[in-house]
């Protein structure tokens, strides 16, 4: 490796870090993470790259890549940019699924594309970053980043951002390797000959139409299968909290796609599987997902929301959340109102003007945000009082 190219890479970091080191965060965990990055920077700036061997140069290159990837998300998770209320809702869901949830920090990166929601697994899955840090500088990162991308124009859109529950589902899947385990089990049933039951063949023929095609290479089929299982798992994970809410937006941004890609099943199949889960239909693949998830994570895929009344919202009042399980119900409520009852705002409040859809959109978003914010403030205050009394 040419040391001058590494010096260029670091010089780029110097320019970025000059601004990013002064970021202000809403919680101590992010601040601590930023301070650990400062420790890395202090080591790097004192290095003489020209005196390092090729292996040492490679380690520094990996470390600088880690630094940049961390900043990509931390820079969009500051007090002024972070969709704070959304992240708080995801934290409550994470607590239900990860015993060591405090070892993770949910961070966001705001991107330009209007439909590009995604989960970036680079820091969760790539242990080379942490090995390089340990070998080189002995700097631990006890808290890992859960990196979620969302469109910057929708940062405070509580209708579209129901999809973030799906992206959190990808993290849970990777954490427990659910889709990997199902792929391994199905591989056993397909090789050397198919041993699926008749009901499984029907189910798999619907949701994985390529899987039983002997003309396709088996490893190719299984790779696509694993990708699709991950998407189905994340869809059902999300529906535990927001019911069908993400289906509505998914259906729109994919134009109700009936064809699959290597990375994603068709939208028609995704919606169908979520409907089967929500309505407790005896669907073989849903059952496989439930059994595998329970066996691996010791947690059940099940409805985790409590429906709440529309009355407060229709009276233009935030809903008083009583428990964390009601938080995600705000998104279900928001979508129900948007799809069916926005003119009820006008009727209920005797508005003497036409209520435009864009005005109703703003009302619903504001009410959801305020309801979450009130709950977070109240619970934080109660926790603080308990700590003081102890």
Secondary structure, DSSP 8 states (H G I E B T S, - for coil): --HHHHHHHHHHHHHHHHHHTT---SSHHHHHHHHHHHHHHHHHHT--GGGS-HHHHHHHHHHHHHHHHHHHHHTTSSTTTS-HHHHHHHHHHHHHH-TTGGGEEEEEEEES-TT--EEE-HHHH-THHHHHHHHHT-----SEEEEEEEEGGGTT-TTGGGHHHHHHHHHHHHHHTHHHHHHHHHHHHHSSS----HHHHHHHHHH-TTTT-TTS-HHHHHHHHHHHHHHHHHHHHHHHHHTTHHHHHHHHHTTT--S--SSS--HHHHHHHHHHHHTT---HHHHHHHHHHHHHHS-----------SHHHHTT------SGGGTTHHHHHHHHIIIIIHHHHHHHTT-SS---HHHHHHHHHHHHHHHHHHHHHHHHHHHHHHHHH-
